[in-house]
């Protein structure tokens, strides 16, 4: 059929869906056609329904509902089975937006209801005319008319009640007793008000009054009746006034159509539209409506709380155990959230992925909201047994609690999200309460994170170099590339202000490759202009960039495009990136070394116990970083522990046969002390201020 797309292997074909549809509805009503003809009819309906899903508008779907009634599929079971079958099978044979499918099936149900209502009116007119004729005609005609009326009255699938003007039931047909599951003897003599729940009594009384006074001759009303066992019966009530020979109101004919299945199915679709399909929690749509209600300033001082949850390390569960296990963990967490928030008159919603939100309307201050969050965290961290796996989840939470006045849903969600970011940055598995000042800083970081990709495209980033000085000669021994950002509002930003954001968002690989190519272009010019005096640039790579499977190919491509000899480039690598998960050296070390690239380990000595594993690696040097270097600039002498740490790192480098460079050197005194300890090169203000590639070139030209 057109528009169905190609079903995957093992999934039902469109003709199989139609064949099963035919089987489900053919015996629900009297249909004046054989199975083959009905199947052909439903096949055309199915084709038109797929067309409506493809954007054909609502009218084709309503038309299908009317055609089903026109084919005499008028039993509510036929509609219920149709909607349930189509809602289940269509997503199996084609990709369909759940909301679009819900809309189209809703329009089908609406068309069906409209056509059935019109047919009901026709039946009602037959009954009314037959009853009226029976009372007005001669006795002979009366008997014939009563026989016809009785046949319609008795055989009708609609519940019929002959009712006095004040609502007392005088006569019922078998269908009415079946709908309400009450014997005729119990119904007759009672009132129609006994067949409606309290919430519907006012509307029912108004409808009955309008009919009884003759203000209207017909009316419709959907009402609910609750049985003693608690189950609900939904009916569509059609009321008609019968007048006597003088034209005065005489009595009422009420028709009850059982629409319970239709109502429950529509309610199911409504719930699907506002519920997360995986966990059953409220979805974004439901949360938005809940927020709108919670933020109504219906009284002075009204407050609201919003708690933004993010499961810690959930990606590792998906990656290691698979998405089915991850989905079951999400459902378990959702069930625990739902159980507790319901007790607290709060609402839990899933925002997507492993993020949840708890809305606390009419909160009584930050204290009670924090107490609720702590109870929720205790529940979340309880072990979860899924198959053979015992999992322990944890979560970070951002909490916002404030007065309703002066806030809106967007601000509430944004502040909760930023506060969550702070919770995760501060160590995870904890809650953090909204703080305007700290959130302003976090909001700036969020903004930088969002603007960084565009900044790269719009050439707002540039490279400068930190000179490296040889302590023995004072000559320029190289330069370390540093990425800078010329931000329109915040001014010039150093890489320490945004590289961490790039690492968190995954942009670090793209940014690192860009910086590497820029530095290679500069270095290639240095080689052409300065020859043997050209300084070697060092480009530091992040852990994530080092583990990128395309790294070797990217470096080879950059060297080829820029024309830079591999021996004129140094790469700075973090010690943790030199080894794989099994503790073996990564292959890229040998590949880069064979190419002639110089490899330098930065953050050297952070883990003294594991320095021995660097022995034998193809390294060209190490860089020592850290706050313990600062006290070596103290005129009164360095802190003994700081000096010990520096000595240990320098001695470790000497035993490995690697020259040591120290970063952050500011003064001549600091440089002299480092030289005495065995450091050969330094970087920092003492070696020279940051400079552009052209300034580095001009400096070398001037000093050679």
N, C-alpha and C positions, 0 to 999 in steps of 0.2 A: 504493500500500500504506500502511496506517496506520503512522505514526511515522517515515516517511522524510523528511518535510518536502518542500519544493519545490526540485528541482534547478535550478541556475542554467542560463541559456541556454548551449548548447554542451556541457553535461556530460551523462553517460549517465543514462537513465531507469532505474528499478528493473527494468522488464521486460527492458531490454537487458542489464543485469547478469546476470539469471537466464538469459537466452538464451545468453550467452557462457559462463556456468558450465556449462550443459548441454552445449554443444559441447566444452568442455575435458575432461569426465569420462565422456562416454557410451561411448567406445571403450576406456577403461582396464580395464574389467572386463565380465563378462557380466551384463547387466541385463535381467531378464525383463519389459521394458515398452518401448513405442515411444518415440520422441523427444518426442512431444506429452505423453504421460503422465509421462515423466521430468521434463519442463519444469514441468508442473503440480505435481509432487511437490517439486521444488527451489524453486518459487515459494513454496509454503507454508513450507518450511524457512527461506527468506530472510525472510519476514514474521515468523516466530517469532524469528529471530536479531536483527532490528531491535528487537523487543519486549524481548529480553534486554538489548540495549544501552541501552534506555531505563530500565533498573533492574529488570527482571523477575527478577533472581536468576540463579544459575549453572545451575540444574537444566535450564531450557529449552535452553541451549546444549549441555549434555552430552547431552540427549535427541536433539538434531539429529545429533550424531555417531553415536549408536546407530542412528538411523533410516537413516543413510547405509550402515552395515554391513548393516542389515536389508534394504536394497534391493540388496544384493550389490555395492556399490561398495567392494570389499575390497582392491583393489590400492593399495599405498602411494602410487602416483602420483596416484590420485584424491584422497587426502587432501592431498598436497602442493599440487596444483593448486588445490584448493578453498581452502585457507588463504591461498595466495599471491594468488589472484584476489580473495577477499573483503577481504584486508588492503589491496589496492591500490584497489579500486573503491568500497568503502563511504565512505571519506573524501571521495570526489568528489561524492557525492550528498547528504551530510548532514554537519553539524559533529559530530565525534566525538572525545572525549578519547583520545589514543593509548594511554594506559595502560588505559583501559576496554576499548578494542577488543582490545588484547593479552590481557586477562583473559578476555574472552568467547570469542575464538578459541582460547585455551588450553583453556578448558573444553570446547569442541567437540572439540578433538583428544583430550582426556582421555576423553570419552565414546566417541569412535571407537575409541580404543585398548582401552578396557574391553570393548566389544562384540566387537572383533576377537579379544581374548584369550579370551573365553568361547567364541567360535566355534572358536578354535584348540584349546582344550581338548576340544571335541566331536570335532574331527578326530583329535586325538591318541588319544582313547578308541577311536575306530573302528579306527585303525591298531593300537593295542595289543591290542584284542580280536581283530582279524583275525589278527595274528601269533601270539597265544596260542592261538587256536582251531586255527590251522594246525599247531602243534606237538603239540596234544593230541588232535586228531581222527584218525579212521582215514585210511588213505592216499587213498581216494577223496575223502573230505571235505577232506583236506589239500590236494589239488590244486585243488579249487574255491575253498577259502579263500585259498590262495596266489595264485590268479588275481585274486581280489577285492583282497587285500592289495597285490599288485603294482601293480594299476591305481591304487589310492589312493596308494601309495608313489611311483610314477613320475610321476603327473600332478599331485601336490600342488604348490601355489605355495610352500609352506614347505620350507625345506631340512631333510631328514631324515637322521639318522645313527644307525645301529645300533652301539652302543658297549659294549665289555666293562666290567666293573665297575671296572677300573683305568684306564679312559679311552681305550683303544685303539679306533680306528675300524675296524669290520669291513665296513660297507657304507654307501653314500651314494646319494642320489637325484640326478637332474639339477639340481634347484633348488639344492642345496647347492653343487655345482660352479659354478653361475652366480653365487651370492651371493659366494663367496670368490674367484672367478676363478682357480680351480685345478682341474686335471683330477682325475677320480675316482682314477686310479692314484696320484696324488701324495697324495691325502687318505687313502685306505685304507692301513692299516698305521701311520699316524701317530697322534697323540693329539689330543684336543680342546684340550689346553693350548696346542697350536701355533696355535690359531685365536683366541687372546686376547692382548692386550698385557700387559706385565708387571704394570701396576698392577691388573689384574683377576684375576691368577692365584690370589691367596689366596682371594678370594670364590668363584671357580670351583672350586677344590680343596675348599672347605668344602661347597659344594652337591653336588659329586660324591660326597663322603664320606657325606653324609647320605642320599643316594639309595642308594648301594651297600650301606650297612649296614641299609637298611630303616627308618631312623628316620622317613623320609617317603617317600611314593610319588610326589609331584609337587613341583616347585619351579620358580621363575622367576628370571631374572637378565638384566639388560641389560649387555652387554659390548661392548668395542671391539677391533677388529683393524686394525692398520696394514699396508697393502700395501707392497711394496718401493718403489713410486714415491712413498710418503709419504701417499697418500690414505687416509682412514679408512672402515671399514665398521662400522656399528653394527647389532647384532642383539639381538633379544630371545630368549633361550634358555629353552625350556620342556623340562624333563626329567621323564621318567616311568620308574619301575622296573617291569620285567617279572619275575614270579616263575615258578619251574618248577612241576611237578605237585605237589611236596611243599610248595610255598609259600615256598621259599627264594629269595632274590634271584638272578636268572639273568643278565640283561643290562639295558642302558638304551636307551631310545628318546629321542633328543634332537631337538627341533624348533627350527630357527633361522628367525626371521622377520626379514627385512631392514627395519630401521626407520631407515636412514640418512637418507632424505629427511625423515622426520618429525622425527628428532633435529636435523637441521640447521635445519629451519624453527623448531623450538622454541628452538634456540640463537639464531637470528636475532631472534626476539621477545624473548628474554632480553636480548640486546644492545641492542635498541631501547629497552628499559625503563631501561637504565643509560648510554645514549650520547646525546649531543646530536645531534639530527637534522640540523642545519645543518653542523656542523664534524666530527662523528665523535668528538670528544673525550668524555671522561667527563662525565656530567651531575652535578647536585647529589646525586642518590641514590647514584651511584657514589663521589663524593667523600666523602660521609658515611660509607660503609662503609670507605673507605680511611683516613679519619681515625680511625675507631674502632680499626682494626688498628694504625695508627701510634702511637696513644696507649696501647696496652697496656703496662703497666710490666713487661715480661718479663725485664728485667735492670736492675740499679742504674745510674743515670746515663744511661739511654737518652734521646736528644734527638730533636727534630722541628723541621722548618722549614716555614713557610707563607708564600708570596709572592702577594700580591693585585695583579693587573695591571689597568689601565684604559687603553684606547687614548685618546690625546689628540686632541680635535677630530674624533672619528669622526662625530658628528652632522652636521658640515659636509659630510662626504663623502656621507652619505645625502641630505641636503637638496639638494646641488648636482648630484650625479651619479646619484642614484636608489638605491633599496634593492637592486636586483640587483647593482650594482657594489659597494655596501657589503657585501653577503653574500659576494661573491667575495673581497673583501679580508679579511673575517673568516676565511674558509676558508684563505687563504694564511698568515695569521698563525698559525692553529691548527696547520697542517702544520709550520711552523717550530718552534713550541713543542714539538710532539710529538716531532719528530726529536731535539731536544737533550735533553729531559727523559728520554726512554727510555734514552739513553746514560748518564744520571746516576742511573738507577734511581729516578726520581721519577715523579710522576703529574700530568698537565695536565688541567684540567677547565674547562668553560665555565659560568660562573655565570648567564649571560643577558646580552643586549645586547652591549656591547663589553668585558665584564669576564671575566677568566680567573683561575684560581687554580692555582698549582704547589705540590704537596705533596711535601716531601722527608722521607721516613721515615728514621730512623736517621742524622740529620745529624751532621756532625763538627765543629760549631761554626758561628758566624756567618760566619766568613771564607769557607769553601767555598760556603755558600749565596749570599753576595754575589757571589762569582765566577761562579756559575751564572747569577744574575740579569743580570750585566753581559754575559755571552755571549748570553743571550736578548734583551736590549735591542739588541745589535749586529745580531742576526738580524732582529728586528722592523723596525729602521730601514733595512734594505737595500731599495732600490727594488722595487716590485711593478708589473709591467706587466699591466694588465687592459684588453684591447681596445686602444683608442688612448690610454689614460690610463696615465701613469707616476706611481704614487702612492708617497709616502713616509710610512709610519706611524711614530708614536712612542708611548711608553707611560710612565705613572707607576706606580711599584711601592711597595707597603708590605710590609716584610719583618718577620716575627716568627720568632725562632729561640730555643728554650729547652729546658729539661729537660721530659720527659714528666710526671714527678711533680709534682703540684700544679696541673695545667692540665686543661682539657677542650676539646672541639671548639668549643663556643659561645664560650668565652673566646678561643681561638686565632683564630677567624674574626673576632670583634669587634675584637680588637686589630689584626689585619692590615688590616681595613677602615678603622679610624681612622687607622692609620699611612699608608695610601694617601691618605686625605683630607689629611694633612699634606704628602705628596709633591706633590699637586696644588696645594695652597695655596702651597707654597714655590716654585712656578715650573714644574712639570710636566716631562716628559721626563727623569725622574730616579728614583732609588730612595731610600727613607728607611728606616732601621732603627728598630725599635720602641724607644721611650724611655718608661719608666713615667711620668715627670713631665710631659713634653710631651703624652703621650697622655691623661693625666688632663685636661689643659686642652682637648684636642680632643674628648674624650668629653663634657665639659660643653657644648661648642658643639653637638655632635651632639644632646645632650639638649634644649638650647634649641630647636634646629631642629625636633625632633619635637614639642615641646610648644607651639610658637608658634600653630598653628591653633586648638588648644583654648583657649589664653589669650585669643585674640580673641573666641571664642564665650562664654567665661566672664567677660568684662569685666575681665580683669586688666590690660589696657592703658589708658592714659589720656594726655591731652594736657596739657603745661605749655608756658609761653611764655618765651622769652628776650627781654627788652626791647631795643629799639633806641633809642639816644639821639641826638638832634640835637646835634652838637658846638658849634654856634653858640649855641644857646639852653639846652641841657641838658634840653630837654623830651623827653617820650616821643614818638618818631616812628613807632612801630610795634612789632610783636612777631613773632618767628619761632616757629612751632609746633614742638615737640619731643615725640616719642613716648616714653613711659616705660612700664616693665613692672614691676608689683608682683608679683614672683615669690615663691612660698611658701617656697622654700628659700634662694635667692640674694639675696633682698631686692629693693630697688628698683634696676632696671637702666636704664642710659641707652641711647638708640637706637644708639649706636656699638657696643654689645655684641650687637645682634641684627638690625639692618637689613641688614648684609652677608649674614647667613644667609637672610633673606627674599628678597634679590636672587638668591642662588644657587638657592634652591628654587622660585622663581617665585611665591612668596606676596607679593612686594613690591607687585604691582598691587592685590591685595585690601587689603593693609595701607595702601597709599597712598590708596586711595579712602576707606577708613574714616577715616583721619586728616584727609583733606580735608573730609569731611562733618562731623566733630566740630568742626573749626576754623570752618567756615561757620556751624554752629549757635551757637557762642560769639560770632562776629563779628556775627551777626544780632541777638543780644541786646545787644551793645555799641551797635549802631546805634540800636536802640529806646531804650536807657537813656541813651546819651551824646550822641546826635545827631552834630553836626559834629565833636565832640571824640573820637569813637570811633577807636581805633587800627586801622590796617590790618594784618591778620595775613598773614604770608608762610608759605606751605606749600611746602616743597621736594619736588620730584618726582625720582624716580630715572630713570636712562637707560631702563630697561626700561619703566617706567610711561609715560614720555614717548612711547615707540614703540607703546604699546597702541592698536590701532585704535578701541577704544571710549572713549578718553579724552575726546574732545570731548563725546560724548553723556553720559558720566558727570558731567562738570563742569556741563553745562547742567541735568541732572536734579537735582544736589545744590543748585545755586543756586535752582532752582524750589521744591524741597521745603523749604529752610530760609528762603526769602524774603530772602536776602542780595543786595543790589545787586552786580552784577559789578564795579563800580568800587571796592567796598570789600574787594576780595580781590587779593592778590599771589601769583603763582606763581614759585617759584625753580626755574630750569632749568639743568642742567649744559650747559656750552658744547658738548660733543660731541653733545647731543641736538637742537641747533638745526638740524642739517643732515642730509640723507639720504645714502645710500651714494654718490650721484653728486656730493655736495658742494653741492647746492642747498638753500636754506632750506625747512624743512618747512612744510606748509600750516597746521598748527595755530597757528603764530605769528600769522598774519594773522587767523585765526578768533578767537583769544582777544583779540587787540588790538581787533578790531572790536566784540567784546562789551563792551569796557571794562576787562578784567582787566589789571592791571599785571604786566609780565614782567621778572624780575630774573635775571641770569646769575650763578650762583655758580661758584667755582673760576676766576674771571676771571684771565687772564694766565698760566695754566699753559703756554700755547703762544703765546709772543709773536709768533712768525713768522706766525701766522694770525689775529691780531687784526683785520686789515683786513677780513676777510670779515663782521664784525659790522656794518660800516657800512651804514646804511639799514634795518636790522632794527627792528621796532617794540618797542624795549626801553625800560624805565623806569629801569633802574639796573644796577649791577654790584656783586658782593660779592667782596672780595679775601680769600682764605684762605691759610694756609701757615705753616710753621715760621719763615720769615724775618721774620715780624712780631714774634716774641718778643724779639729783641735791641733793639727800639726801647724796651723798658722798662728797659734797662740804664742805671744812673745814670752810668756812665763813657762813655756814648755808644753808639750802635748799631754793629754790624758794618758796615763800608763796603759789602760786597757785598749784605748784607741790605737796607740802606737803598736801594741802587741798584735792587734788584728791586722794592721798594715804590714808589719814585719812577716807575719805568718803567710799572708797572701803573696808578698814579693818573694819570699823564700820558696813557697810552693811553685811559683812560676820559674824560679831559677832551677829548681830540681827537675822541672819538666823541660828545661832548655828553651824557655820562651821569654822574650823580652816583655817587660811590664810597662803599661801606660796607665796613668791615673787621671781621672776626670775631675773637674770642679776645682782646679788649682787656681788660687786667687793672688797669692803674694809670693815675693821672692824668697822670703823665709820658709814658707811652706815648700816651695820647689827645692830649696837647698836641702832641707831635711829629707825629702823624698829621694833626692839623688844620693844622699849618704846611705839610705836604706837599700839602694840598688835599683831604683826606678830609672828607666832610660828616657821615657817620653812623658809629656804632660799635655793636658788639654784644659782649657778654661781661660778666664780673663788674663792670667799671667802670660799665657801663650799668645794671646791676641784676641781682640773682639771679633764677633761674627762678621763675615764679609761676603760679598757677592762673588760669583765665579770670576767676573771681570776684575774685581779688586784683588783677588788672590793672584790672578795672572799678572797684574801690574806690580804687585808686591815682589813676586819672584823676579820679574824683569828688572826691577830697581835694585835688587840685592845681589844679582849674579855678576 
